[in-house]
C-alpha cells in the first residue's frame, strides 16, 4: 500500500466543507433558468429552481455518523463540538473536522535491542486505544496526527522498558511490563483526549543460536531436577526400610510371617519357577530339615493353586 494512502487512513480526520455545494446550487439555478428561458420551457426552469434551492439548502446541513464526532471551526476559531445526527453549519464560514471515536489497534515494535543483561531481542506488541467522546476536540486541536504520535510514543516507551528489564523478566513478567508501558503511554496521551485501553506484548524474538543455548539449558535443568527427585525418593525409601527393620528386629515372628508372605506371592505370581530360599530364612521360620522344607513348599504351592481357582472359574 502506498505510504500516502496509509498516512491518510491513519489520520482518521475528514473535513466536511460547505462552500462547494452553494456554488453548485447557484450554477444549477442559473444554468437551468437560462436553459428554460431559451427553450421557453417552464418545467425546466421550475425543476432547475427547485434543484438549485435544494442544493443550496443542503449546504447548511451536515450528517454526523453514530461513531463520529464533529468539531466546528468558524472563521478558523473553535465554535463547538457536535454529536451524531443532522447538524447545522454556515457555508463558507464553518469548517467541520470529523473524527472516528471507535477503539483502534496499532502494532509497534522494538527491533534488535538489548535487555539489561545484554540479550538481543525483538519485541512485537499491540496497542489498543480510543478517543474520549467528550474530548474529541483535544485529539484534533492539540496534536497534528494523534495516531502517529501515540504509535511513536508507544515504541519509545517499549524500548525504554525492555532496556531496563532483565531477559528472564521479559519472558516471565509480561503482564507487569504491559501494565507499566500502558501507564506511561496513558499519561502522555491524556493531554490529547485519548484513553489507552490495553498494551500487550505478542512475541519476543531472540537469535537462533541463543534459542538453541536456552533449549540446552532448559533440558539440563530438567535432567538435574529429575536426578534430585530420584535421589530424594531413594532417601525416603531407605528411611522406610530403616523403620521396617526396627519393627522386624523387635518381633521375629512378624519377620518370619513377612518372609513367608513374600515367598507365597512369588510362587503365586510366577507359577512353576525355582525359588531360592536362604537357609537362614528357613531356620528363622523353623524349617531346618529338608523334609519339613519340602512340606512347606508343597503347602505354599497348594495354597497358590487354590487362590487361582476362583479367578479361573470367574473368567
C-alpha positions as CSV (number, residue, x, y, z in Angstrom):
1,X,0.0,0.0,0.0
2,X,1.2,3.5,-0.9
3,X,2.6,5.5,2.1
4,X,0.4,8.5,1.3
5,X,-2.7,6.3,1.4
6,X,-1.6,4.8,4.8
7,X,-1.0,8.3,6.2
8,X,-4.4,9.5,5.0
9,X,-6.1,6.4,6.6
10,X,-4.1,6.9,9.8
11,X,-5.3,10.4,10.3
12,X,-9.0,9.4,10.6
13,X,-10.0,13.0,10.4
14,X,-12.1,14.2,7.5
15,X,-13.2,17.7,6.6
16,X,-16.7,18.5,5.5
17,X,-16.8,21.8,3.7
18,X,-20.0,23.6,2.6
19,X,-18.9,26.2,0.1
20,X,-18.8,23.9,-2.9
21,X,-22.5,23.0,-2.5
22,X,-23.5,26.6,-2.6
23,X,-21.6,27.2,-5.8
24,X,-23.0,24.0,-7.4
25,X,-26.5,25.0,-6.4
26,X,-26.1,28.5,-7.8
27,X,-24.7,27.1,-11.1
28,X,-27.7,24.7,-11.4
29,X,-30.1,27.5,-10.6
30,X,-28.7,30.0,-13.1
31,X,-28.0,27.4,-15.9
32,X,-31.4,25.8,-15.5
33,X,-33.2,29.1,-15.6
34,X,-31.3,30.2,-18.6
35,X,-31.9,26.9,-20.5
36,X,-35.6,27.1,-19.6
37,X,-35.9,30.6,-20.9
38,X,-34.0,29.7,-24.1
39,X,-36.3,26.8,-24.9
40,X,-39.3,28.5,-23.4
41,X,-39.9,25.6,-21.0
42,X,-41.4,26.5,-17.6
43,X,-40.9,22.9,-16.4
44,X,-37.1,23.1,-16.9
45,X,-37.0,26.4,-15.1
46,X,-39.1,25.2,-12.2
47,X,-37.0,22.0,-11.9
48,X,-33.7,23.9,-12.0
49,X,-35.1,26.3,-9.4
50,X,-36.1,23.5,-7.0
51,X,-32.9,21.6,-7.5
52,X,-30.7,24.6,-7.1
53,X,-32.5,25.7,-3.9
54,X,-32.3,22.2,-2.6
55,X,-28.6,22.0,-3.1
56,X,-28.0,25.4,-1.6
57,X,-30.2,24.5,1.4
58,X,-28.3,21.2,1.9
59,X,-25.1,23.2,2.3
60,X,-26.5,24.4,5.7
61,X,-26.8,20.9,6.9
62,X,-24.4,18.0,7.6
63,X,-24.8,14.4,8.8
64,X,-22.5,13.0,11.6
65,X,-22.5,9.2,12.0
66,X,-23.1,7.5,15.3
67,X,-19.4,6.6,15.7
68,X,-18.1,10.1,14.7
69,X,-17.8,13.4,16.5
70,X,-17.5,16.7,14.7
71,X,-15.6,19.9,15.6
72,X,-16.8,23.1,14.0
73,X,-14.3,25.9,13.3
74,X,-16.0,29.2,12.4
75,X,-13.6,31.5,10.6
76,X,-10.8,29.4,11.9
77,X,-11.8,29.6,15.6
78,X,-13.2,26.7,17.6
79,X,-17.0,27.1,17.7
80,X,-18.5,23.9,19.2
81,X,-18.4,20.1,19.2
82,X,-21.3,18.3,17.7
83,X,-22.6,14.7,18.1
84,X,-24.3,12.2,15.7
85,X,-27.3,13.2,13.6
86,X,-28.2,16.2,11.4
87,X,-26.3,19.3,12.4
88,X,-26.4,22.9,11.0
89,X,-23.5,25.0,9.7
90,X,-22.8,28.2,7.9
91,X,-21.5,27.8,4.4
92,X,-18.0,29.3,3.7
93,X,-17.7,30.3,7.4
94,X,-17.7,26.9,9.1
95,X,-15.1,24.2,8.6
96,X,-16.1,20.8,10.1
97,X,-13.5,18.3,11.2
98,X,-14.9,14.8,11.9
99,X,-13.0,12.2,13.9
100,X,-13.8,8.5,14.5
101,X,-14.1,7.6,18.2
102,X,-14.2,3.8,17.8
103,X,-11.5,1.8,19.6
104,X,-8.4,1.3,17.4
105,X,-5.5,-1.1,17.3
106,X,-1.9,-0.3,16.4
107,X,1.1,-2.5,16.1
108,X,4.5,-1.3,17.2
109,X,7.9,-3.0,17.5
110,X,11.3,-2.6,19.3
111,X,13.7,-4.1,16.8
112,X,17.0,-5.6,17.7
113,X,17.5,-4.0,21.1
114,X,19.4,-5.2,24.2
115,X,17.9,-6.0,27.6
116,X,19.5,-5.0,30.8
117,X,21.6,-8.2,30.8
118,X,22.7,-7.6,27.1
119,X,20.4,-10.1,25.4
120,X,19.4,-9.0,21.9
121,X,15.7,-9.3,21.4
122,X,13.0,-8.1,19.0
123,X,9.6,-7.2,20.6
124,X,6.3,-7.2,18.8
125,X,3.4,-5.6,20.7
126,X,0.0,-4.1,20.1
127,X,-1.7,-1.0,21.5
128,X,-5.5,-0.5,21.9
129,X,-6.9,3.0,22.4
130,X,-9.8,5.2,21.7
131,X,-10.7,8.9,21.6
132,X,-12.7,10.0,24.7
133,X,-16.0,11.2,23.4
134,X,-16.2,14.4,25.4
135,X,-12.6,15.3,24.5
136,X,-12.6,14.8,20.7
137,X,-11.7,18.5,20.5
138,X,-8.3,17.8,22.2
139,X,-7.5,14.9,19.8
140,X,-7.9,17.2,16.8
141,X,-6.7,20.5,18.0
142,X,-3.8,19.6,20.4
143,X,-1.9,17.2,18.2
144,X,-1.3,17.1,14.4
145,X,-1.7,13.4,14.0
146,X,-2.7,11.6,17.2
147,X,-2.4,8.1,15.6
148,X,1.2,8.6,14.5
149,X,2.1,10.4,17.8
150,X,0.8,7.6,20.0
151,X,2.5,5.0,17.9
152,X,5.9,6.7,18.2
153,X,5.4,7.2,22.0
154,X,4.5,3.5,22.4
155,X,7.6,2.4,20.5
156,X,9.9,4.6,22.6
157,X,8.3,3.5,25.8
158,X,8.6,-0.1,24.9
159,X,12.3,0.3,24.1
160,X,13.0,2.1,27.4
161,X,11.2,-0.6,29.5
162,X,12.8,-3.5,27.7
163,X,16.2,-1.9,28.0
164,X,15.7,-1.6,31.8
165,X,14.5,-5.2,32.3
166,X,16.3,-8.5,32.5
167,X,15.6,-11.0,29.8
168,X,14.0,-13.5,32.2
169,X,11.7,-10.8,33.4
170,X,10.6,-10.0,29.9
171,X,9.7,-13.7,29.4
172,X,8.1,-14.3,32.8
173,X,6.7,-10.9,33.8
174,X,5.0,-9.8,30.7
175,X,1.8,-8.7,32.4
176,X,3.7,-6.3,34.7
177,X,5.6,-4.9,31.8
178,X,2.4,-4.5,29.8
179,X,0.8,-2.6,32.7
180,X,3.8,-0.3,33.2
181,X,4.0,0.5,29.5
182,X,0.3,1.2,29.4
183,X,0.5,3.6,32.4
184,X,3.4,5.6,30.8
185,X,1.6,5.9,27.4
186,X,-1.7,6.8,29.1
187,X,-0.1,9.6,31.0
188,X,1.3,11.0,27.7
189,X,-1.9,10.5,25.7
190,X,-4.2,12.1,28.4
191,X,-3.5,15.6,27.1
192,X,-4.6,14.5,23.6
193,X,-8.0,13.3,24.8
194,X,-7.1,9.6,24.2
195,X,-7.7,6.7,26.5
196,X,-5.3,3.8,26.3
197,X,-7.3,0.6,26.9
198,X,-4.6,-2.0,26.7
199,X,-1.0,-2.9,25.8
200,X,0.1,-6.5,25.0
201,X,3.5,-7.9,24.1
202,X,2.6,-10.5,21.5
203,X,6.0,-12.0,20.7
204,X,9.6,-12.0,21.9
205,X,12.1,-13.0,19.2
206,X,15.7,-13.9,20.0
207,X,18.6,-15.1,17.8
208,X,18.6,-18.7,16.7
209,X,21.9,-19.5,18.4
210,X,20.7,-18.1,21.7
211,X,17.4,-20.1,21.4
212,X,19.4,-23.3,21.0
213,X,21.5,-22.5,24.0
214,X,18.4,-21.8,26.1
215,X,16.9,-25.1,25.0
216,X,20.0,-27.0,26.1
217,X,20.0,-25.1,29.4
218,X,16.3,-26.0,30.0
219,X,17.0,-29.7,29.2
220,X,19.9,-29.8,31.6
221,X,17.8,-28.1,34.2
222,X,15.1,-30.8,33.8
223,X,17.6,-33.6,34.0
224,X,19.0,-32.1,37.2
225,X,15.6,-31.9,38.7
226,X,14.9,-35.5,37.7
227,X,18.1,-36.7,39.4
228,X,17.3,-34.7,42.5
229,X,13.8,-36.1,42.7
230,X,15.2,-39.7,42.2
231,X,17.7,-39.1,45.0
232,X,15.1,-37.8,47.3
233,X,12.9,-40.8,46.6
234,X,15.8,-43.1,47.4
235,X,16.3,-41.4,50.7
236,X,12.6,-41.8,51.6
237,X,12.6,-45.5,50.6
238,X,15.7,-46.0,52.7
239,X,14.1,-44.4,55.7
240,X,11.0,-46.6,55.3
241,X,13.2,-49.7,55.2
242,X,15.0,-48.5,58.3
243,X,11.7,-48.2,60.1
244,X,10.7,-51.6,58.9
245,X,13.9,-53.2,60.1
246,X,13.3,-51.8,63.6
247,X,9.9,-53.4,63.6
248,X,11.2,-56.8,62.4
249,X,14.2,-56.8,64.8
250,X,11.9,-56.4,67.8
251,X,9.4,-59.0,66.5
252,X,10.9,-62.2,64.9
253,X,7.5,-63.7,64.3
254,X,6.5,-60.7,62.2
255,X,9.7,-61.1,60.3
256,X,9.0,-64.8,59.6
257,X,5.5,-64.1,58.5
258,X,6.7,-61.4,56.2
259,X,9.2,-63.8,54.6
260,X,6.5,-66.4,54.2
261,X,4.2,-63.9,52.6
262,X,6.9,-62.8,50.1
263,X,7.6,-66.4,49.2
264,X,3.8,-67.1,48.7
265,X,3.4,-64.0,46.5
266,X,6.4,-65.0,44.4
267,X,5.1,-68.6,43.8
268,X,1.5,-67.3,43.2
269,X,2.6,-64.8,40.5
270,X,5.3,-66.7,38.8
271,X,3.9,-70.3,38.9
272,X,6.4,-73.1,38.1
273,X,9.6,-71.2,39.0
274,X,12.6,-72.2,41.0
275,X,12.7,-70.0,44.1
276,X,16.0,-69.9,46.0
277,X,15.3,-69.6,49.8
278,X,18.3,-68.9,52.0
279,X,18.8,-71.5,54.8
280,X,18.9,-68.7,57.3
281,X,15.4,-67.7,56.4
282,X,14.2,-71.3,56.7
283,X,15.9,-71.7,60.1
284,X,14.3,-68.5,61.3
285,X,10.9,-69.9,60.3
286,X,11.6,-73.3,62.0
287,X,12.2,-75.3,58.8
288,X,15.7,-76.6,59.5
289,X,15.4,-80.1,57.8
290,X,14.8,-81.0,54.2
291,X,11.5,-82.9,54.8
292,X,9.9,-80.0,56.7
293,X,11.1,-77.6,54.0
294,X,9.6,-79.7,51.2
295,X,6.3,-80.0,53.1
296,X,6.3,-76.2,53.5
297,X,7.0,-75.6,49.8
298,X,4.2,-78.0,48.8
299,X,1.8,-76.4,51.1
300,X,2.7,-73.0,49.7
301,X,2.2,-74.2,46.1
302,X,-1.2,-75.8,47.0
303,X,-2.3,-72.5,48.6
304,X,-1.3,-70.6,45.4
305,X,-3.2,-73.0,43.2
306,X,-6.3,-72.8,45.4
307,X,-6.2,-69.0,45.2
308,X,-6.1,-69.2,41.4
309,X,-9.1,-71.5,41.0
310,X,-11.8,-68.8,41.9
311,X,-10.2,-66.5,39.4
312,X,-10.3,-69.2,36.7
313,X,-14.0,-70.0,37.5
314,X,-14.9,-66.3,37.4
315,X,-13.5,-65.9,33.9
